[in-house]
Amino acid sequence: MIVHRWSFCDEGSIATEYLDRVSPLIYLSSLMGKADVFSFPERSFLSNSPAYNFPSKVEVLGILRLTTSKDWFEQIGKTARYAVRKAGRLGLTVRERERGEEDIDQVYSILHETPIRQGSRFAAYNYSYEDIRAGLTNPDPPLITLVAYHGNQLVGIMSVRIGEQGARIQSINSSITLRSRMPISNALIAYAVDTLCKRDIKYLIYGHMGYVPSLDSFKRHNGFLPVMDRRYFVPLTRRGAAALRLGLCKELWDVFPRRIWPSIYSLGLRVGRIAEFHPSPEDQFLHPKNGSV
């Protein structure tokens, strides 16, 4: 289970909520006593996806439909194709990381290069060496880790959660000092697409879109398209019911027109640099101290 702290209550969700064939609602009983509100997606991008009458809000997902790696390469933008080819010319190699590899020092080094990534505070920067070791030594079975190397140097790491029919990128982190010269993230995505197509995975989700224009552009170049979906909220406690009545299931920018979301998000990042940092649900899942269902 993933738990996200609101102002005065806890929101619980399921790590594989977008990826499995069954409805996330089957986990509702297991969340009793662990959170005040249970949230789950409608998954409108799937056929025969049911709608519900629970309180909800709109969210925009970055989704890549998968068929074959060849099809993906032909449909992505010229910039992304050039970057994938350049990665090969520079000798970047990507593979699936095996459990027990002695690369903790290099992973720690990448995650602690800077406390700021993409303009906001970076959750993994707060993780200790033992936290990172535990997370890499005992990953959940549906979570695979891809590593990119330049020679013997680890330059990038990517975590992908795999479900029954889809996959979701949990994180992509590359060396800050090298990524201006090497298309590390492109190489990781290309390898992930090839791996998932061979496993007959139908779609890959890369977070949300509509907040950071530069990141949205990177996603589009790599074949990810914005897809409207809806997130539902089910109260589990009186506190959770009160939060929903007060409209606290919505983020601040939900009350503003979508076209100005990037500006609001940018302002939030500037404030967040000096305010206390609360990891997002995706960030919390990567922390070994948080459990999952």
Residue pairs with C-beta under 8 A, 6 or more apart in sequence:
1 12
1 13
1 14
1 15
1 27
1 30
1 31
1 34
1 35
1 291
1 292
1 293
2 12
2 13
2 14
2 15
2 281
2 284
2 285
2 290
2 292
3 10
3 11
3 12
3 34
3 35
3 281
3 284
3 290
4 10
4 11
4 12
4 13
4 280
4 281
4 284
5 11
5 278
6 37
6 243
6 248
7 248
8 239
8 243
9 36
9 37
9 237
9 239
9 240
9 243
9 248
10 34
10 35
10 36
10 37
11 35
11 36
11 37
11 38
11 39
11 233
11 249
11 281
12 31
12 34
12 35
12 37
12 38
12 39
12 236
13 24
13 38
13 39
13 40
13 281
14 24
14 27
14 40
14 293
15 140
15 142
15 161
15 285
15 292
15 293
16 142
16 161
16 163
17 24
17 40
17 41
18 41
18 43
18 61
18 163
18 166
18 168
18 205
19 142
19 161
19 162
19 163
19 164
19 165
19 166
19 167
19 168
20 163
20 164
20 165
21 164
21 165
23 40
23 50
24 40
24 41
25 40
27 293
28 38
28 234
30 293
31 38
31 236
31 293
32 236
35 236
35 240
36 235
36 236
36 237
36 239
36 240
36 243
37 233
37 234
37 235
37 236
37 237
37 240
37 243
37 244
37 249
38 233
38 234
38 236
39 231
39 232
39 233
39 234
39 249
40 231
40 232
40 234
41 59
41 229
41 230
41 231
41 232
42 49
42 50
42 51
42 52
42 56
42 229
42 230
42 231
42 232
43 49
43 229
44 227
44 228
44 229
44 230
45 61
45 63
45 203
45 227
45 229
46 165
51 230
52 232
54 232
54 233
54 234
55 232
55 233
55 244
55 249
56 230
56 231
56 232
56 233
57 230
57 231
57 233
57 249
57 250
57 254
58 228
58 229
58 230
58 231
59 208
59 228
59 229
59 230
59 231
60 208
60 209
60 210
60 226
60 227
60 228
60 229
61 205
61 207
61 208
61 209
61 226
61 227
61 229
62 205
62 206
62 207
62 208
62 209
62 216
62 219
62 224
62 225
62 226
62 227
63 203
63 204
63 205
63 206
63 224
63 225
63 227
64 72
64 193
64 203
64 204
64 205
64 206
64 222
64 223
64 224
64 225
65 202
65 203
66 72
66 193
66 196
66 197
66 201
66 202
66 203
66 204
67 197
68 197
69 190
69 193
69 194
69 197
72 193
72 197
72 223
73 81
73 84
73 190
75 223
76 221
76 222
76 223
77 220
77 221
77 222
79 221
80 186
80 221
80 222
80 223
83 183
83 186
83 187
84 183
84 186
84 187
84 190
86 182
86 183
87 182
87 183
87 184
87 186
87 187
87 190
90 150
90 182
91 150
91 151
92 148
92 149
92 150
92 155
92 182
92 183
92 184
92 187
93 148
93 149
93 150
94 146
94 147
94 148
94 149
94 156
94 187
94 188
94 190
94 191
95 146
95 147
95 149
95 191
96 144
96 145
96 146
96 147
96 195
97 103
97 136
97 144
97 145
97 146
97 147
97 157
99 136
99 137
99 139
100 137
101 136
103 147
103 154
104 129
104 132
104 133
104 136
106 153
106 154
107 132
107 136
107 154
107 157
108 129
108 132
109 154
110 154
110 155
110 156
110 157
110 173
110 174
110 175
111 122
111 124
111 125
111 127
111 132
111 173
112 125
113 175
113 176
113 177
114 122
114 125
114 176
115 121
115 122
115 125
116 122
116 273
117 173
118 212
118 214
118 215
119 212
119 266
119 269
120 269
120 272
120 273
121 272
121 273
121 277
123 277
123 279
123 280
123 283
123 284
123 286
123 287
124 132
124 171
124 173
124 283
124 286
126 277
127 135
127 287
131 287
131 288
131 289
134 288
135 286
135 287
135 288
136 145
138 288
139 145
140 161
140 292
142 161
142 162
142 163
143 159
143 160
143 161
143 162
143 170
144 159
144 160
144 162
144 195
145 157
145 158
145 159
145 160
146 157
146 158
146 159
146 160
146 188
146 191
146 192
146 195
147 154
147 156
147 157
147 158
148 154
148 155
148 156
148 157
148 158
148 174
148 184
148 187
148 188
148 191
149 155
150 178
150 182
155 174
155 175
155 178
155 179
155 182
155 184
156 172
156 173
156 174
156 175
156 179
156 184
156 185
156 187
156 188
157 171
157 172
157 173
157 174
158 169
158 171
158 172
158 173
158 185
158 188
158 189
158 192
159 169
159 170
159 171
159 286
160 167
160 168
160 169
160 170
160 192
160 196
160 204
161 167
161 168
161 170
162 196
162 199
162 201
165 201
165 202
165 203
166 201
166 202
166 203
166 204
166 205
167 192
167 196
167 201
167 203
167 204
167 205
168 204
168 205
168 206
169 192
169 204
169 205
169 206
169 207
170 282
170 285
170 286
171 282
171 286
172 185
172 188
172 189
174 182
174 184
174 185
174 188
175 184
178 184
179 185
185 218
186 222
189 222
192 204
193 204
196 204
204 224
206 219
206 224
207 282
209 216
209 219
209 224
209 226
210 216
210 226
210 258
210 261
210 262
211 253
211 261
211 262
211 265
212 262
212 265
213 262
216 226
233 244
233 249
235 241
235 243
235 244
243 249
252 264
252 268
253 261
253 264
253 265
253 268
256 264
279 287
284 290
285 292
